[in-house]
Amino acid sequence: MSSCTHMIDGDCTHAIALPIYGARPSAGVCNQCEHYAGAPRGIGDIVHTLANVTGLAAIQRVVNGKCGKCAKRRIEMNTRYPS
């Protein structure tokens, strides 16, 4: 189903995603989850990882707060440029 580290035997174990998507999200829902952690699904996951490693994501959150645009861009880039 998913290579996300939060998926164990088909059950989502992420504390934030679980109440939103349910215990057994479909592959499509899991593939677009902003809490995904695992092998890169596309260029969006690679950019996300680089932003976190370099500290750019933390600076962005301090300046703009949590707005959700990063997650939307990540999903869009993964959709357009999958691994």
Protein Blocks (a to p, Z undefined) as FASTA:
>chain_A
ZZcfkbgghiafbfklmmmnojbdcfklmmmpckbgcddfbjklmmmmmmmmnommmmmm
mmnopnhlmmmmmmmmmmmmcZZ
